[in-house]
Amino acid sequence: MRWIVSGKPKPSSEGFSINFKVGPAEQDDIAFHFNPRFVKRQVARNARTNMAWRSDHEDSTPYFPFEKYKHFQVEITCLADTFKVKVNGESFTKFKHRYDLHRITHLNIDGQVDVDSVEFGY
């Protein structure tokens, strides 16, 4: 499966997140949390179970591909053992599954971002 999120971070943005969740509620588990952070110029990746973030989170990335109020496209592909992420058509990072993917029911985009479109496909 593949999801493509297109948008622009707001001019005052400190960050935003793309979350693959097991339900609609704020407290529901998150199988994959993709979180660009402008202050630190890094992209955090993590998972959350029972309201606790995993200790094996990932912050380092080869570069920071986001700019405030500049269009971006994030493509997330779910493979057998990882989420593979491209940003603006370039391979960016991978995140090993830490959660039962069959329970994912919701995609949540949160934070200071204007979302233009979300596409879903195989």
Secondary structure, DSSP 8 states (H G I E B T S, - for coil): -EEEEEEEE-TT-SBEEEEEESSSSTTS-EEEEEEEETTTTEEEEEEEETTEE-SS-B---S-----TTS-EEEEEEE-SSEEEEEETTEEEEEEE--S-GGG--EEEEEESEEEEEEEEE-
